Amino acid sequence: MRKRFHGLKRLKLRQSWNKYNLYNISRAEPPRSQERTFFQQKWTAKALTRAYHGETIREKQWTRMFRRTIKSVVPMDPKYLAEQDGSEQAAGRGSGVDPPPDQKPKMFPKTPYLNMTYAPTERRLDTAIFRALFASSTRQARQFVVHGYVKVNGKQMVYPGYQLNPGDMFQVEPDRVLFATGARKDKAERAAGRRLRAFKVSKKAAANESESDSEPAEPQTPKSEPPPEPTSLNKNPKKDLQSLLSQAKSILSTPSSYLTAHRKQDLRAFQRTVKRTLSRPDALTTTSLDNQLAEITSKMTTQTSSTPSPSSTTPSDIPTLSSPELQAEAATLSPSQLDTLRSALREARENPIDASKPYATPWRPREWMSAFAFVPRYLEVHHKICSAVYIRHPVARPGLAEVPTPYSSELNALAHNWYLRRR
Amino acid sequence: MFRWLNGPGNVFRQPLPGSTNYLNAYDRSGNLLRARDSPKGRNSEGEAEEKDEDKEKDVDEGETNDLEVNVETATVKSKKAQRPSPKAMMDGVPLPKETAEDLMPFPMNRQFRSQAVLSEELKNAIYERVVVQGKSVRNVSAALGVEMRRVGAVVRLKAVEKGWETKGKPLATPYSKAVLSMLPQTPYIPNDPQVHESINDLPVHRATTLQLFHPVSESRHFTRRDAGQAFQRDLKPAEDRIPHTELYQMEKWRYEGMQRDERIQRMREQNEKDIQAKKEKEERRREKEKMEVTRVDHGRSVFRFQDVRVDERVGEDGRGRAGVGARYGIPHQDRKKGQIKIPTKVE
């Protein structure tokens, strides 16, 4: 990394989510143009814009990539096209009939063509990954590509300079994306991760030793070392579990007279596991919890699917059902607490605590991210699978340019002018 | 810098719940413009907050330049100030919807806006309509106001997601939820589909970017088609170059006074004919490729071998770039220093 990448004296805006960069964007002002020659203005504009757009691309490469032609579109209305054949625009003195003097002519927003100067850089794979919000900076995106975490159309692509074609799908390894966009671990979490790694290494070493001794190592390996006990864990999961437990209790207590024995057993078992996990926070694997939850929810769903059939015969839902058991089920299902319990547990399963991950768990977005979070229209991003499709090249349209650039049209125009000289 | 980050800039530290959170939505002292401007936002809480922040600023300015002290005190204060503000705003008074101004992430660039993305429900609806109900991409695009290429992309991505689900590969759901909550979204309302983007974008043809002086007689009825031909002989008019020509056709028939049922009937017939023709063409192309190209799959890449006659490809002077193999007097460039060998396409 070069020195003073996010300088505070000489502002260079960068493609990154850094808080220094946010501060710089918030206070950046267009460079002064008075008492400066045209050349000087162009030079400054080029320097500033290039620091943002593809600063990893060498100047010679960029000048080769630069195109003076700019893609643009005009939205069309099929109704207008059907009703007019265009001759009304050639009426009068050749450019349409003038509106009556008391009416103002209709203003059509201008197309900001010159904001599209750096459109060719948006085609690069690393830039597209950054724009799809899969990495916190273009440099990080570049690293992901080089390290082999990125696929294009299902094939590994290790060139950050690969020019995406319309219709190309790129995928980044979700773990890397979560790392790039997630909050950082704090000191205790890092220590827990280290302990976990050390434990794994020692276990492996023990296994290797036993193999080299060529002895049946069945009794030795499990006893080799006690599991690590991370003393300090994130307090949020604990709280979550506690709230879940209290919810389960409330479920058990409220419709107690209607609950079937089997159901009570289920819920009690669930309660027990929650208690156990609470007392021993290092065992938060959530797998056993998950299994139980899955069982309970499957039962719930089967019962919900079975309940409507008798209820459909009678107009009122809960009070008159065929059997008292079904009625009890309906009564237990009706409180919204059950739903909240289910959703909370689902969330806990989707976003588990895992000290082995390189980011803070449960995952949460990193700080300062929201100010940079936008997805340009030329990409269709599916964040769930960390994949995106480059659907078309960026275009300019009336009043809107699709290339995300922090600089104004004037500055982009000057930069465009600078690069025109070669061709 | 830290004075800004812990003072007015602190609003960007965490996302604003249920809303976007861009630089241009705030004023210099870190107040949300639309919360301040709306009459509802002018309640006692908001004023109290503003006063608090004013006090903070005063204190900040009064402090010495000792950076660490400044930072520590400021963080404590900011935590106090920051915690209640978004919640209070969200719980007490719902924030008004973002204006175009609020969606500008770069204050200097007024021509760039953060545009809405498809919400998860809309994506599901697209996938269901295309894959489950078997509707054409063109129909779905017109019905939901989503570009055709985007519809295709959504279907493809959704299919990948389903594949992951069946395989049991973990999805990045928390990440997806967090990111989508930071972005403007197009909701899916089943009975009243919102237009996501303009689906009839006419690409500006290069021949039309130059100004042209084309004198015609005053009596002539000079139409769009004529104008296109004046620019370039074979340049089609806009109605033939927009993506959804069928929408134009329907409007045209309506304008000509055709009844609704008849219009739909004719459109259906035309669609069927088009689809049939396309299928046949695709079939022919595939068969031809099968005959000519041998594919060898190596996991990371697929090699395609094709018989080529060099003299057909090199052109009249024998120096055409499409020609392959060693040719006398035509040196190969690909072993030269500095030649870039990044693939240009992945299939």
Contacts between the chains, C-beta under 8 A, distances in Angstrom:
chain1	res1	chain2	res2	distance
A	8	B	1	6.0
A	19	B	5	5.8
A	19	B	9	7.9
A	20	B	1	6.9
A	22	B	9	6.8
A	22	B	12	6.2
A	22	B	23	7.7
A	23	B	1	5.0
A	23	B	4	5.5
A	23	B	5	6.3
A	23	B	9	6.4
A	25	B	23	6.4
A	25	B	106	6.5
A	25	B	107	7.4
A	26	B	4	7.0
A	26	B	9	6.6
A	26	B	23	5.7
A	26	B	107	7.3
A	27	B	4	7.7
A	28	B	108	6.4
A	29	B	108	7.7
A	30	B	108	6.5
A	69	B	206	6.6
A	71	B	203	7.2
A	71	B	204	7.7
A	72	B	203	7.7
A	72	B	204	4.6
A	73	B	201	4.0
A	73	B	202	6.1
A	73	B	203	5.3
A	73	B	204	6.4
A	74	B	201	7.2
A	74	B	202	4.9
A	74	B	204	6.4
A	75	B	198	3.8
A	75	B	200	6.4
A	75	B	201	5.6
A	75	B	202	7.5
A	76	B	200	4.6
A	76	B	201	7.3
A	76	B	202	4.7
A	76	B	238	5.7
A	76	B	242	5.1
A	77	B	200	7.1
A	78	B	200	6.1
A	78	B	239	7.7
A	78	B	242	7.1
A	78	B	244	6.7
A	78	B	247	4.2
A	78	B	248	4.2
A	78	B	250	7.7
A	78	B	251	5.0
A	79	B	251	5.0
A	81	B	238	6.0
A	81	B	239	4.7
A	81	B	242	7.5
A	81	B	248	5.2
A	81	B	251	7.3
A	82	B	239	7.7
A	82	B	248	5.8
A	82	B	251	3.5
A	82	B	252	4.3
A	82	B	254	7.3
A	82	B	255	4.9
A	83	B	251	7.5
A	83	B	255	5.6
A	85	B	223	4.4
A	85	B	224	6.0
A	85	B	225	7.7
A	86	B	222	8.0
A	86	B	223	4.9
A	86	B	224	3.0
A	86	B	225	7.5
A	86	B	227	6.4
A	86	B	237	7.3
A	86	B	238	7.9
A	87	B	221	5.4
A	87	B	222	5.9
A	87	B	223	5.0
A	87	B	224	7.9
A	90	B	216	7.9
A	90	B	222	4.3
A	90	B	223	8.0
A	90	B	227	7.4
A	112	B	111	4.1
A	115	B	109	7.0
A	115	B	111	5.2
A	115	B	112	7.0
A	133	B	179	5.7
A	152	B	346	4.7
A	153	B	346	4.5
A	153	B	347	6.6
A	155	B	300	5.8
A	155	B	301	6.7
A	155	B	346	5.3
A	156	B	300	6.0
A	157	B	343	7.8
A	157	B	346	6.7
A	159	B	342	4.4
A	159	B	343	7.4
A	161	B	340	7.9
A	161	B	342	5.6
A	162	B	342	5.5
A	162	B	343	6.8
A	162	B	346	8.0
A	163	B	342	7.7
A	163	B	344	6.8
A	165	B	344	7.8
A	165	B	345	5.5
A	166	B	149	7.3
A	167	B	149	7.6
A	167	B	152	8.0
A	167	B	153	7.9
A	168	B	346	6.7
A	169	B	153	7.7
A	169	B	156	6.5
A	169	B	157	7.4
A	169	B	160	7.9
A	171	B	160	7.9
A	174	B	170	7.2
A	174	B	171	7.5
A	174	B	172	4.4
A	174	B	175	7.7
A	177	B	172	6.3
A	177	B	175	6.5
A	178	B	172	6.1
A	178	B	175	5.7
A	181	B	175	6.3
A	181	B	179	7.5
A	182	B	175	7.5
A	347	B	174	7.8
A	350	B	171	7.8
A	350	B	173	4.6
A	350	B	174	5.9
A	351	B	173	7.5
A	351	B	174	4.2
A	362	B	174	7.0
A	363	B	174	4.8
A	363	B	175	6.4
A	363	B	178	8.0
A	364	B	174	7.7
A	364	B	178	7.0
A	365	B	15	6.7
A	365	B	175	7.7
A	365	B	178	4.5
A	365	B	179	7.4
A	365	B	182	7.5
A	367	B	13	5.0
A	367	B	14	6.9
A	368	B	12	5.6
A	368	B	13	6.1
A	369	B	15	7.2
A	369	B	182	7.1
A	370	B	12	6.4
A	370	B	14	7.3
A	370	B	15	3.7
A	370	B	16	6.8
A	370	B	20	7.4
A	370	B	21	3.9
A	370	B	182	4.7
A	371	B	12	4.2
A	371	B	21	6.0
A	371	B	22	6.0
A	371	B	23	5.8
A	371	B	105	6.7
A	372	B	105	6.7
A	373	B	15	7.7
A	373	B	20	7.5
A	373	B	21	7.8
A	373	B	114	7.8
A	373	B	179	6.4
A	373	B	182	4.0
A	373	B	183	5.9
A	374	B	22	7.7
A	374	B	105	5.5
A	374	B	114	3.5
A	374	B	115	7.7
A	374	B	183	6.7
A	375	B	114	7.8
A	375	B	115	8.0
A	375	B	117	5.3
A	375	B	183	6.3
A	376	B	115	7.4
A	377	B	115	5.4
A	377	B	197	6.6
A	380	B	118	7.7
A	380	B	150	5.2
A	380	B	153	4.0
A	380	B	154	6.3
A	380	B	157	6.9
A	381	B	117	7.1
A	382	B	123	7.5
A	382	B	154	7.7
A	382	B	157	3.8
A	382	B	158	7.3
A	382	B	160	7.5
A	382	B	161	6.6
A	383	B	172	6.6
A	383	B	175	6.0
A	383	B	176	3.8
A	383	B	179	5.0
A	383	B	180	6.8
A	384	B	161	5.8
A	384	B	171	4.7
A	384	B	172	5.9
A	384	B	173	6.0
A	384	B	175	8.0
A	384	B	176	4.3
A	385	B	157	6.8
A	385	B	160	5.6
A	385	B	161	5.1
A	385	B	164	5.8
A	385	B	171	6.2
A	385	B	172	7.1
A	386	B	172	5.5
A	386	B	175	7.7
A	387	B	157	5.8
A	387	B	160	6.1
A	388	B	157	7.8
A	389	B	153	3.7
A	389	B	156	6.5
A	389	B	157	6.5
A	391	B	147	7.4
A	391	B	149	4.4
A	391	B	150	5.8
A	391	B	152	8.0
A	391	B	153	5.2
A	392	B	149	6.0
A	395	B	201	7.6
A	395	B	203	7.6
A	397	B	198	7.9
A	397	B	201	7.2
A	399	B	111	7.0
A	400	B	111	6.2
A	400	B	112	7.5
A	400	B	113	6.5
A	401	B	111	4.8
A	401	B	112	6.1
A	402	B	112	7.9
A	403	B	112	7.5
A	404	B	105	7.4
A	404	B	106	7.4
A	404	B	112	5.6
A	405	B	106	7.2
A	405	B	109	5.8
A	405	B	112	6.6
A	406	B	106	4.1
A	406	B	108	6.0
A	406	B	109	5.9
A	407	B	106	7.8
A	407	B	108	5.9
A	407	B	109	6.1
A	408	B	108	5.0
A	408	B	109	5.8
A	408	B	110	7.5
A	409	B	109	7.8
A	409	B	111	6.1
